Amino acid sequence: MANVANCKKCGTLFLQTSNKRDVCDKCFEEQNKLLSEINTFVIMYPEEHIPLEEILKKFGLKIDEFEAFFAAGKFVKIAQKVTMKCAKCGNIVPIAGKTNMLCSACAKKIQNEI
């Protein structure tokens, strides 16, 4: 059964089908194009690793947008190549080895402190 919903991105009313997308067809296509461009850019990047900040800047993304895509499994192919700084210790780690904004070591330390 389809429901009428507002697109999370542009606000347009659209028919939300059983897959529970929160964006309209137009925004969904734009999102898929963006994800494809990001994946291609990272795969073709000449260095072994690429800082997350460079991707955010090049594609005009906010960190929370990237995090949502990452959490949804959209960057599985590139997760080992993209790096970020741990918010606690500052070490550079692949995004595949992090928990939220922390490296796995800092996440374990915090969890043990709780």
All heavy atoms as an XYZ file, in Angstrom:
889
protein
N       0.836     -1.176      0.000
C       0.000      0.000      0.000
C       0.888      1.249      0.000
O       1.863      1.337      0.722
C      -0.889     -0.023      1.242
C      -1.889      1.085      1.268
S      -3.081      0.763      2.579
C      -3.119      2.334      3.332
N       0.549      2.204     -0.800
C       1.334      3.428     -0.911
C       0.733      4.519     -0.028
O      -0.486      4.619      0.122
C       1.377      3.892     -2.356
N       1.600      5.308      0.538
C       1.200      6.451      1.350
C       1.695      7.725      0.684
O       2.671      7.717     -0.047
C       1.810      6.371      2.751
C       1.311      5.195      3.546
O       0.143      4.846      3.467
N       2.193      4.576      4.300
N       1.039      8.826      0.974
C       1.507     10.123      0.504
C       2.435     10.674      1.580
O       2.123     10.627      2.773
C       0.329     11.091      0.257
C       0.833     12.460     -0.127
C      -0.586     10.541     -0.826
N       3.601     11.167      1.147
C       4.578     11.709      2.092
C       5.263     12.921      1.475
O       5.224     13.108      0.259
C       5.608     10.646      2.445
N       5.881     13.726      2.318
C       6.696     14.833      1.849
C       8.132     14.343      1.709
O       8.644     13.674      2.602
C       6.659     16.006      2.829
C       5.351     16.752      2.753
O       4.413     16.390      3.439
N       5.298     17.754      1.922
N       8.760     14.718      0.610
C      10.153     14.372      0.373
C      11.012     15.026      1.449
O      10.896     16.224      1.699
C      10.591     14.829     -1.014
S      12.330     14.554     -1.370
N      11.864     14.244      2.067
C      12.760     14.739      3.115
C      13.745     15.779      2.571
O      14.165     16.671      3.292
C      13.525     13.552      3.708
C      14.463     13.872      4.816
C      15.114     12.592      5.314
C      16.314     12.894      6.178
N      16.991     11.664      6.571
N      14.060     15.681      1.292
C      15.054     16.570      0.693
C      14.426     17.860      0.145
O      14.876     18.940      0.454
C      15.776     15.805     -0.417
C      16.899     16.539     -1.053
C      18.202     15.969     -0.593
C      19.313     16.619     -1.365
N      20.488     16.789     -0.579
N      13.382     17.727     -0.690
C      12.840     18.911     -1.374
C      11.446     19.329     -0.899
O      10.969     20.393     -1.261
C      12.826     18.687     -2.885
S      11.589     17.495     -3.448
N      10.783     18.475     -0.118
C       9.473     18.818      0.409
C       8.299     18.474     -0.490
O       7.142     18.627     -0.101
N       8.554     18.009     -1.703
C       7.491     17.656     -2.645
C       6.686     16.470     -2.128
O       7.234     15.543     -1.544
C       8.109     17.275     -4.012
O       8.876     18.372     -4.486
C       7.049     16.907     -5.028
N       5.388     16.505     -2.367
C       4.551     15.352     -2.050
C       4.825     14.238     -3.057
O       4.979     14.488     -4.253
C       3.070     15.716     -2.114
C       2.498     16.496     -0.944
C       1.058     16.893     -1.230
C       2.567     15.684      0.336
N       4.906     12.999     -2.564
C       5.110     11.863     -3.452
C       4.457     10.631     -2.850
O       4.135     10.609     -1.663
C       6.607     11.629     -3.717
C       7.357     11.047     -2.541
C       7.692      9.700     -2.513
C       7.734     11.843     -1.473
C       8.391      9.168     -1.446
C       8.434     11.326     -0.398
C       8.764      9.977     -0.381
N       4.254      9.622     -3.695
C       3.700      8.363     -3.222
C       4.829      7.510     -2.668
O       5.761      7.146     -3.372
C       2.998      7.601     -4.349
C       1.619      8.102     -4.738
C       1.057      7.275     -5.888
C       0.668      8.049     -3.548
N       4.733      7.221     -1.392
C       5.738      6.406     -0.723
C       5.317      4.950     -0.855
O       4.303      4.545     -0.323
C       5.828      6.830      0.743
C       6.964      6.247      1.501
C       6.993      6.760      2.932
O       5.958      6.884      3.566
N       8.173      7.045      3.425
N       6.115      4.176     -1.568
C       5.775      2.772     -1.799
C       6.252      1.904     -0.644
O       6.755      2.402      0.357
C       6.394      2.298     -3.125
O       7.806      2.481     -3.055
C       5.826      3.057     -4.298
N       6.165      0.621     -0.804
C       6.471     -0.314      0.278
C       7.932     -0.279      0.728
O       8.250     -0.736      1.805
C       6.097     -1.738     -0.139
O       6.856     -2.102     -1.274
N       8.837      0.262     -0.093
C      10.248      0.281      0.316
C      10.561      1.409      1.294
O      11.691      1.568      1.717
C      11.180      0.334     -0.899
C      10.999      1.583     -1.732
O      10.304      2.520     -1.350
N      11.625      1.601     -2.885
N       9.583      2.208      1.638
C       9.684      3.249      2.673
C      10.790      4.274      2.423
O      11.434      4.746      3.340
C       9.879      2.602      4.051
C       8.743      1.714      4.469
C       7.462      2.492      4.632
C       6.332      1.569      5.038
N       5.047      2.172      4.958
N      11.000      4.620      1.174
C      11.928      5.709      0.868
C      11.382      6.996      1.450
O      10.186      7.226      1.443
C      12.076      5.876     -0.650
C      13.110      5.019     -1.254
C      13.513      5.451     -2.650
N      12.579      6.279     -3.369
C      12.119      6.016     -4.580
N      12.490      4.941     -5.216
N      11.293      6.844     -5.176
N      12.290      7.856      1.913
C      11.845      9.130      2.476
C      12.106     10.297      1.533
O      11.957     11.448      1.908
C      12.481      9.386      3.847
C      13.995      9.368      3.815
O      14.582      9.094      2.753
O      14.601      9.617      4.872
N      12.494      9.990      0.284
C      12.701     11.014     -0.732
C      11.912     10.664     -1.983
O      11.654      9.496     -2.262
C      14.203     11.206     -1.086
C      14.977     11.751      0.098
C      14.821      9.922     -1.586
N      11.543     11.693     -2.754
C      10.779     11.488     -3.986
C      11.667     10.844     -5.052
O      12.885     10.725     -4.888
C      10.229     12.823     -4.481
S      11.492     14.002     -5.017
N      11.043     10.430     -6.155
C      11.784      9.758     -7.226
C      12.905     10.635     -7.788
O      14.009     10.158     -8.040
C      10.837      9.349     -8.364
C       9.899      8.225     -7.962
O      10.178      7.535     -6.959
O       8.878      8.042     -8.655
N      12.622     11.921     -7.976
C      13.631     12.834     -8.529
C      14.834     12.934     -7.591
O      15.982     12.822     -8.027
C      13.021     14.214     -8.762
C      14.000     15.214     -9.344
C      13.363     16.585     -9.514
C      14.409     17.576     -9.985
N      14.006     18.941     -9.792
N      14.582     13.152     -6.308
C      15.674     13.259     -5.340
C      16.402     11.919     -5.173
O      17.613     11.887     -4.974
C      15.155     13.757     -3.996
S      14.664     15.503     -4.030
N      15.671     10.825     -5.281
C      16.275      9.501     -5.187
C      17.257      9.273     -6.332
O      18.366      8.775     -6.130
C      15.174      8.430     -5.184
C      15.689      7.029     -5.022
C      16.184      6.602     -3.800
C      15.659      6.145     -6.076
C      16.655      5.296     -3.644
C      16.124      4.850     -5.935
C      16.616      4.425     -4.716
N      16.861      9.671     -7.539
C      17.752      9.552     -8.695
C      18.983     10.440     -8.527
O      20.106     10.014     -8.816
C      17.013      9.923     -9.978
C      16.023      8.880    -10.434
C      15.250      9.298    -11.682
O      15.762     10.118    -12.454
O      14.133      8.785    -11.861
N      18.785     11.670     -8.045
C      19.911     12.582     -7.806
C      20.844     12.016     -6.739
O      22.069     12.087     -6.864
C      19.402     13.960     -7.377
C      18.728     14.732     -8.487
C      18.061     16.018     -8.013
O      18.164     16.356     -6.805
O      17.430     16.685     -8.853
N      20.261     11.424     -5.714
C      21.039     10.822     -4.631
C      21.872      9.655     -5.166
O      23.054      9.539     -4.846
C      20.084     10.351     -3.545
C      20.724      9.709     -2.357
C      19.682      9.278     -1.333
O      18.488      9.556     -1.448
N      20.129      8.585     -0.324
N      21.271      8.801     -5.967
C      21.994      7.665     -6.546
C      23.122      8.127     -7.461
O      24.206      7.537     -7.479
C      21.049      6.730     -7.297
C      20.249      5.857     -6.359
O      20.614      5.672     -5.203
N      19.144      5.342     -6.854
N      22.881      9.194     -8.217
C      23.918      9.748     -9.089
C      25.077     10.267     -8.241
O      26.251     10.015     -8.547
C      23.344     10.867     -9.960
C      24.332     11.452    -10.935
C      23.714     12.547    -11.775
C      24.792     13.152    -12.666
N      24.440     14.434    -13.188
N      24.764     10.990     -7.171
C      25.787     11.519     -6.271
C      26.603     10.381     -5.657
O      27.834     10.430     -5.620
C      25.147     12.365     -5.168
C      26.078     12.853     -4.064
C      27.117     13.826     -4.616
C      25.268     13.494     -2.944
N      25.928      9.350     -5.172
C      26.621      8.217     -4.563
C      27.549      7.537     -5.570
O      28.682      7.169     -5.233
C      25.608      7.210     -4.009
C      24.787      7.699     -2.825
C      23.669      6.728     -2.512
C      25.664      7.931     -1.611
N      27.083      7.398     -6.795
C      27.907      6.813     -7.853
C      29.135      7.677     -8.124
O      30.253      7.158     -8.274
C      27.070      6.646     -9.121
O      27.859      6.137    -10.154
N      28.943      8.996     -8.186
C      30.060      9.915     -8.425
C      31.076      9.862     -7.291
O      32.288      9.871     -7.542
C      29.539     11.347     -8.600
C      28.804     11.570     -9.892
C      28.136     12.942     -9.986
O      28.260     13.751     -9.033
O      27.494     13.206    -11.006
N      30.601      9.788     -6.057
C      31.506      9.707     -4.908
C      32.310      8.414     -4.960
O      33.536      8.423     -4.811
C      30.733      9.828     -3.578
C      30.160     11.231     -3.421
C      31.633      9.474     -2.392
C      29.185     11.385     -2.269
N      31.620      7.299     -5.181
C      32.312      6.008     -5.245
C      33.355      5.999     -6.352
O      34.489      5.560     -6.143
C      31.305      4.862     -5.420
C      30.693      4.436     -4.113
O      31.367      3.956     -3.223
N      29.391      4.622     -3.998
N      33.003      6.501     -7.523
C      33.944      6.544     -8.644
C      35.129      7.446     -8.322
O      36.281      7.074     -8.574
C      33.237      7.030     -9.928
O      32.176      6.125    -10.232
C      34.198      7.098    -11.101
N      34.862      8.614     -7.760
C      35.929      9.551     -7.408
C      36.919      8.899     -6.450
O      38.140      8.985     -6.639
C      35.329     10.814     -6.782
C      36.346     11.778     -6.257
C      37.106     12.551     -7.126
C      36.544     11.925     -4.892
C      38.052     13.451     -6.645
C      37.481     12.820     -4.398
C      38.241     13.581     -5.281
N      36.414      8.239     -5.419
C      37.288      7.631     -4.420
C      38.070      6.454     -5.019
O      39.276      6.330     -4.800
C      36.490      7.187     -3.177
C      37.358      6.378     -2.218
C      35.910      8.403     -2.468
N      37.405      5.638     -5.801
C      38.088      4.498     -6.418
C      39.193      4.967     -7.354
O      40.284      4.392     -7.389
C      37.070      3.594     -7.155
C      36.201      2.866     -6.125
C      37.778      2.605     -8.073
C      34.977      2.185     -6.698
N      38.944      6.048     -8.082
C      39.922      6.567     -9.046
C      40.967      7.479     -8.396
O      41.929      7.874     -9.042
C      39.205      7.327    -10.169
C      38.198      6.490    -10.950
S      38.897      5.024    -11.691
C      39.832      5.755    -13.013
N      40.798      7.824     -7.132
C      41.729      8.722     -6.440
C      43.129      8.107     -6.477
O      43.301      6.923     -6.156
C      41.258      8.927     -4.997
C      41.934     10.054     -4.268
C      41.623     11.374     -4.573
C      42.874      9.804     -3.278
C      42.228     12.421     -3.902
C      43.481     10.846     -2.603
C      43.163     12.152     -2.923
O      43.763     13.192     -2.253
N      44.136      8.881     -6.867
C      45.461      8.311     -7.097
C      46.199      7.853     -5.834
O      47.073      7.001     -5.913
C      46.223      9.455     -7.779
C      45.506     10.693     -7.389
C      44.074     10.294     -7.200
N      45.858      8.397     -4.690
C      46.536      8.023     -3.441
C      45.892      6.764     -2.860
O      44.770      6.401     -3.203
C      46.416      9.161     -2.426
C      46.886     10.503     -2.925
C      48.400     10.609     -3.015
O      49.086     10.021     -2.170
O      48.871     11.279     -3.936
N      46.604      6.138     -1.921
C      46.075      4.935     -1.273
C      44.863      5.262     -0.404
O      43.924      4.479     -0.299
C      47.162      4.277     -0.422
C      46.711      2.986      0.225
C      47.807      2.325      1.045
O      48.954      2.801      1.036
O      47.488      1.320      1.711
N      44.895      6.447      0.235
C      43.801      6.878      1.105
C      43.381      8.294      0.731
O      44.159      9.063      0.188
C      44.222      6.850      2.574
C      44.538      5.475      3.066
N      43.570      4.541      3.316
C      45.719      4.873      3.326
C      44.134      3.429      3.714
N      45.448      3.600      3.724
N      42.145      8.625      1.063
C      41.623      9.972      0.825
C      40.924     10.453      2.091
O      40.103      9.729      2.669
C      40.654     10.009     -0.391
C      40.117     11.417     -0.613
C      39.540      9.013     -0.243
C      39.341     11.594     -1.907
N      41.265     11.657      2.558
C      40.601     12.189      3.751
C      39.113     12.462      3.492
O      38.743     12.976      2.438
C      41.334     13.501      4.030
C      42.587     13.455      3.224
C      42.314     12.538      2.072
N      38.301     12.116      4.453
C      36.860     12.348      4.358
C      36.568     13.813      4.068
O      35.678     14.131      3.274
C      36.170     11.912      5.653
C      34.682     12.205      5.775
C      33.903     11.555      4.638
C      34.155     11.762      7.113
N      37.333     14.718      4.668
C      37.118     16.153      4.480
C      37.199     16.545      3.005
O      36.480     17.430      2.554
C      38.135     16.970      5.288
C      37.993     16.826      6.781
C      38.632     15.551      7.336
O      39.504     14.935      6.665
O      38.248     15.154      8.443
N      38.083     15.883      2.269
C      38.224     16.193      0.845
C      36.961     15.800      0.071
O      36.509     16.520     -0.819
C      39.444     15.474      0.266
C      39.784     15.943     -1.132
C      41.151     15.471     -1.599
O      42.036     15.252     -0.761
O      41.304     15.337     -2.816
N      36.369     14.688      0.428
C      35.130     14.238     -0.220
C      33.991     15.193      0.122
O      33.222     15.592     -0.754
C      34.780     12.797      0.212
C      35.863     11.837     -0.260
C      33.409     12.385     -0.327
C      35.769     10.467      0.353
N      33.886     15.554      1.389
C      32.821     16.468      1.823
C      32.920     17.788      1.076
O      31.906     18.321      0.605
C      32.899     16.704      3.335
C      32.715     15.488      4.233
C      32.874     15.883      5.696
C      31.387     14.803      3.998
N      34.138     18.307      0.961
C      34.348     19.586      0.282
C      34.028     19.480     -1.205
O      33.322     20.323     -1.757
C      35.794     20.044      0.481
C      36.090     21.396     -0.091
C      37.526     21.800      0.200
C      37.842     23.133     -0.440
N      39.240     23.517     -0.239
N      34.534     18.445     -1.867
C      34.343     18.299     -3.308
C      32.869     18.154     -3.685
O      32.419     18.704     -4.684
C      35.122     17.100     -3.849
C      34.844     16.855     -5.333
C      35.889     16.033     -5.984
C      35.616     15.765     -7.438
N      35.591     16.919     -8.295
N      32.110     17.426     -2.878
C      30.718     17.144     -3.226
C      29.712     17.976     -2.435
O      28.504     17.792     -2.574
C      30.435     15.649     -3.065
C      31.173     14.812     -4.065
C      32.383     14.225     -3.743
C      30.690     14.653     -5.355
C      33.082     13.469     -4.669
C      31.382     13.915     -6.292
C      32.586     13.321     -5.954
N      30.194     18.898     -1.619
C      29.304     19.786     -0.878
C      28.417     19.060      0.115
O      27.278     19.469      0.351
N      28.938     18.008      0.719
C      28.165     17.239      1.694
C      28.461     17.699      3.108
O      29.551     18.181      3.397
C      28.533     15.751      1.608
C      28.048     14.963      0.418
C      28.617     13.563      0.456
C      26.538     14.902      0.405
N      27.490     17.510      3.975
C      27.695     17.721      5.404
C      28.056     16.362      5.991
O      27.681     15.322      5.450
C      26.426     18.257      6.052
C      26.049     19.629      5.549
C      24.755     20.090      6.167
C      24.362     21.426      5.547
N      23.001     21.777      5.797
N      28.761     16.386      7.108
C      29.202     15.138      7.735
C      28.018     14.230      8.077
O      28.085     13.021      7.900
C      30.087     15.390      8.984
C      30.680     14.092      9.525
C      29.322     16.095     10.073
C      31.734     13.480      8.676
N      26.898     14.808      8.513
C      25.746     13.975      8.865
C      25.130     13.310      7.640
O      24.609     12.195      7.721
C      24.710     14.749      9.678
C      24.164     15.968      8.973
O      24.897     16.577      8.173
O      23.000     16.323      9.237
N      25.198     13.969      6.476
C      24.709     13.343      5.243
C      25.593     12.147      4.880
O      25.084     11.081      4.537
C      24.720     14.347      4.085
C      23.726     15.479      4.231
C      23.900     16.556      3.177
O      25.052     16.999      2.928
O      22.870     16.957      2.593
N      26.911     12.352      4.966
C      27.833     11.258      4.671
C      27.616     10.108      5.648
O      27.563      8.950      5.250
C      29.290     11.743      4.722
C      30.261     10.705      4.259
C      30.629     10.630      2.927
C      30.797      9.784      5.144
C      31.512      9.660      2.480
C      31.684      8.815      4.715
C      32.046      8.755      3.378
N      27.485     10.434      6.931
C      27.262      9.414      7.958
C      26.001      8.597      7.673
O      25.986      7.385      7.841
C      27.153     10.061      9.343
C      28.456     10.568      9.883
C      29.346      9.471     10.413
O      28.834      8.497     11.010
O      30.566      9.594     10.228
N      24.934      9.263      7.230
C      23.685      8.558      6.927
C      23.879      7.591      5.757
O      23.414      6.448      5.807
C      22.572      9.551      6.620
N      24.575      8.043      4.719
C      24.857      7.163      3.584
C      25.730      5.988      4.018
O      25.511      4.846      3.627
C      25.561      7.917      2.445
C      24.692      8.915      1.729
C      25.216     10.124      1.312
C      23.362      8.649      1.449
C      24.435     11.051      0.629
C      22.569      9.558      0.769
C      23.105     10.763      0.368
N      26.737      6.285      4.833
C      27.644      5.240      5.317
C      26.876      4.209      6.143
O      27.036      3.006      5.955
C      28.777      5.858      6.137
C      29.754      4.850      6.658
C      30.659      4.239      5.808
C      29.773      4.513      8.007
C      31.559      3.306      6.282
C      30.670      3.587      8.488
C      31.567      2.976      7.632
N      26.038      4.691      7.054
C      25.247      3.798      7.903
C      24.288      2.936      7.079
O      23.982      1.805      7.453
C      24.469      4.600      8.938
N      23.843      3.461      5.944
C      22.936      2.720      5.068
C      23.685      1.750      4.151
O      23.074      1.088      3.316
C      22.109      3.691      4.231
N      25.007      1.680      4.297
C      25.799      0.733      3.513
C      26.103      1.175      2.094
O      26.392      0.347      1.231
N      26.076      2.478      1.843
C      26.284      2.987      0.483
C      27.761      3.095      0.093
O      28.068      3.321     -1.069
C      25.626      4.362      0.310
C      24.149      4.381      0.624
C      23.367      3.520     -0.327
C      21.877      3.655     -0.068
N      21.093      2.765     -0.899
N      28.680      2.958      1.060
C      30.100      3.138      0.765
C      30.941      1.913      1.118
O      32.105      2.036      1.491
C      30.631      4.373      1.498
C      29.985      5.659      1.066
C      29.431      6.517      1.992
C      29.923      6.012     -0.275
C      28.832      7.710      1.602
C      29.321      7.196     -0.675
C      28.778      8.044      0.260
N      30.374      0.740      0.976
C      31.088     -0.491      1.322
C      32.367     -0.643      0.493
O      33.420     -0.989      1.026
C      30.164     -1.727      1.134
C      30.929     -3.015      1.325
C      28.981     -1.636      2.077
N      32.301     -0.331     -0.797
C      33.449     -0.495     -1.683
C      34.603      0.431     -1.336
O      35.752      0.098     -1.595
C      33.058     -0.238     -3.145
C      32.215     -1.308     -3.775
C      32.164     -1.077     -5.275
C      30.758     -0.825     -5.726
N      30.666     -0.570     -7.161
N      34.314      1.583     -0.763
C      35.353      2.590     -0.543
C      35.719      2.783      0.921
O      36.591      3.583      1.241
C      34.949      3.950     -1.158
C      33.701      4.513     -0.477
C      34.783      3.830     -2.664
C      33.354      5.935     -0.876
N      35.100      2.052      1.824
C      35.266      2.288      3.261
C      36.711      2.163      3.738
O      37.116      2.857      4.665
C      34.367      1.361      4.062
N      37.507      1.299      3.133
C      38.901      1.137      3.556
C      39.799      2.246      3.013
O      40.884      2.466      3.519
C      39.443     -0.225      3.120
C      38.871     -1.380      3.900
C      39.252     -1.340      5.371
O      40.327     -0.889      5.754
N      38.352     -1.804      6.209
N      39.352      2.936      1.972
C      40.174      3.969      1.342
C      39.935      5.356      1.946
O      40.817      6.193      1.952
C      39.897      3.983     -0.166
C      40.893      4.791     -0.947
C      40.816      4.527     -2.428
C      41.855      5.378     -3.138
N      41.995      5.058     -4.530
N      38.752      5.592      2.465
C      38.397      6.894      3.036
C      38.838      6.924      4.501
O      38.560      6.005      5.260
C      36.883      7.155      2.937
C      36.510      8.485      3.566
C      36.428      7.109      1.490
N      39.532      8.010      4.877
C      40.018      8.122      6.248
C      39.455      9.363      6.927
O      39.025     10.306      6.274
C      41.554      8.217      6.285
O      41.977      9.363      5.547
C      42.195      6.961      5.719
N      39.475      9.321      8.249
C      39.055     10.468      9.042
C      39.853     10.485     10.336
O      40.463      9.485     10.706
C      37.566     10.418      9.332
C      37.127      9.246     10.185
S      35.375      9.233     10.521
C      35.243     10.652     11.568
N      39.836     11.618     11.021
C      40.505     11.742     12.311
C      39.553     11.295     13.408
O      38.380     11.677     13.418
C      40.908     13.191     12.574
C      42.084     13.664     11.796
C      42.471     15.075     12.215
C      43.631     15.573     11.380
N      44.009     16.935     11.763
N      40.082     10.520     14.339
C      39.317     10.143     15.520
C      39.089     11.404     16.347
O      40.013     12.193     16.576
C      40.091      9.103     16.330
S      39.341      8.725     17.928
N      37.868     11.614     16.804
C      37.520     12.812     17.573
C      38.195     12.844     18.941
O      38.357     13.913     19.521
C      36.006     12.886     17.748
N      38.640     11.716     19.433
C      39.257     11.667     20.764
C      40.779     11.719     20.697
O      41.401     12.557     21.331
C      38.803     10.411     21.512
C      39.313     10.332     22.935
C      38.576      9.254     23.701
C      39.216      8.946     25.019
N      38.927      9.815     26.080
N      41.404     10.837     19.911
C      42.871     10.755     19.907
C      43.521     11.421     18.701
O      44.716     11.687     18.705
C      43.321      9.302     19.988
S      42.968      8.315     18.500
N      42.746     11.694     17.649
C      43.288     12.352     16.464
C      43.979     11.443     15.467
O      44.460     11.897     14.438
N      44.032     10.149     15.761
C      44.635      9.211     14.818
C      43.811      9.144     13.543
O      42.586      9.273     13.570
C      44.740      7.807     15.422
C      45.860      7.690     16.427
O      46.819      8.454     16.409
N      45.738      6.723     17.323
N      44.495      8.933     12.433
C      43.820      8.779     11.145
C      43.439      7.311     10.988
O      44.286      6.426     11.110
C      44.748      9.206      9.986
C      45.233     10.644     10.176
C      44.061      9.013      8.649
C      44.157     11.698     10.103
N      42.151      7.063     10.742
C      41.661      5.687     10.595
C      40.724      5.597      9.399
O      40.048      6.572      9.059
C      40.905      5.202     11.861
C      41.834      5.077     13.034
C      39.748      6.103     12.195
N      40.675      4.426      8.755
C      39.667      4.235      7.703
C      38.273      4.314      8.312
O      38.074      3.895      9.450
C      39.939      2.821      7.184
C      41.285      2.448      7.699
C      41.515      3.260      8.921
N      37.326      4.861      7.573
C      35.973      4.977      8.121
C      35.383      3.602      8.415
O      34.499      3.485      9.243
C      35.027      5.801      7.211
C      34.876      5.167      5.841
C      35.477      7.246      7.141
C      33.796      5.794      4.989
N      35.907      2.565      7.751
C      35.417      1.211      8.003
C      35.749      0.755      9.421
O      35.079     -0.093      9.973
C      36.018      0.242      6.993
N      36.791      1.320     10.038
C      37.214      0.893     11.357
C      36.815      1.836     12.459
O      37.463      1.915     13.482
N      35.740      2.557     12.288
C      35.353      3.534     13.291
C      33.951      3.288     13.815
O      33.158      2.614     13.199
C      35.460      4.946     12.731
C      34.513      5.177     11.586
C      33.890      6.521     11.725
C      32.742      6.655     10.783
N      31.471      6.504     11.379
N      33.730      3.831     14.999
C      32.412      3.809     15.614
C      32.031      5.261     15.829
O      32.684      5.954     16.599
C      32.444      3.062     16.958
O      32.957      1.759     16.735
C      31.074      2.975     17.568
N      31.007      5.712     15.140
C      30.644      7.128     15.135
C      31.859      7.940     14.722
O      32.422      7.693     13.686
C      30.047      7.553     16.475
C      28.720      6.898     16.722
O      27.946      6.689     15.806
N      28.450      6.546     17.957
N      32.324      8.875     15.534
C      33.475      9.706     15.164
C      34.743      9.250     15.887
O      35.701      9.981     15.997
C      33.180     11.170     15.502
C      31.967     11.731     14.780
S      32.104     11.673     12.999
C      33.131     13.085     12.701
N      34.745      8.019     16.396
C      35.872      7.496     17.156
C      36.495      6.291     16.467
O      35.813      5.528     15.807
C      35.410      7.057     18.553
C      34.731      8.093     19.427
C      34.166      7.440     20.674
C      35.690      9.204     19.783
N      37.808      6.119     16.677
C      38.448      4.893     16.207
C      37.987      3.760     17.123
O      37.451      3.998     18.219
C      39.973      5.037     16.207
S      40.724      5.203     17.838
N      38.197      2.535     16.724
C      37.709      1.406     17.518
C      38.388      1.343     18.887
O      37.765      0.962     19.874
C      37.879      0.099     16.752
O      39.210     -0.065     16.338
N      39.664      1.728     18.979
C      40.374      1.707     20.270
C      39.752      2.693     21.257
O      39.527      2.352     22.421
C      41.852      2.007     20.060
N      39.477      3.918     20.806
C      38.864      4.917     21.696
C      37.438      4.531     22.060
O      36.999      4.753     23.195
C      38.904      6.300     21.051
S      40.567      7.018     21.030
N      36.719      3.956     21.122
C      35.351      3.513     21.411
C      35.364      2.435     22.491
O      34.537      2.454     23.406
C      34.682      2.996     20.140
N      36.334      1.510     22.424
C      36.448      0.459     23.445
C      36.815      1.045     24.798
O      36.279      0.634     25.829
C      37.491     -0.582     23.029
C      37.003     -1.528     21.972
C      38.065     -2.539     21.614
C      37.597     -3.416     20.474
N      38.629     -4.372     20.042
N      37.743      2.030     24.809
C      38.138      2.670     26.061
C      36.927      3.331     26.737
O      36.713      3.182     27.936
C      39.216      3.721     25.822
C      40.582      3.163     25.590
C      41.583      4.283     25.370
C      42.913      3.783     24.891
N      43.857      4.861     24.596
N      36.158      4.052     25.957
C      34.975      4.737     26.507
C      33.952      3.727     27.005
O      33.369      3.886     28.070
C      34.366      5.699     25.462
C      35.311      6.899     25.252
C      32.984      6.172     25.891
C      34.905      7.828     24.153
N      33.771      2.663     26.241
C      32.809      1.640     26.637
C      33.243      0.981     27.944
O      32.424      0.716     28.815
C      32.669      0.579     25.542
C      31.582     -0.423     25.803
C      31.407     -1.384     24.635
O      32.251     -1.464     23.753
N      30.330     -2.113     24.648
N      34.531      0.751     28.101
C      35.039      0.144     29.340
C      34.934      1.092     30.526
O      34.829      0.634     31.665
C      36.493     -0.303     29.161
C      36.610     -1.502     28.237
O      35.658     -2.253     28.048
N      37.781     -1.671     27.643
N      34.966      2.399     30.277
C      34.847      3.378     31.353
C      33.427      3.501     31.886
O      33.215      3.974     32.988
C      35.347      4.758     30.872
C      36.830      4.813     30.626
C      37.271      6.116     29.987
O      36.429      7.022     29.768
O      38.479      6.232     29.674
N      32.486      3.083     31.077
C      31.064      3.213     31.458
C      30.677      2.165     32.469
O      31.036      1.128     32.618
C      30.146      3.142     30.221
C      30.429      4.330     29.345
C      28.698      3.081     30.617
C      29.646      4.358     28.056
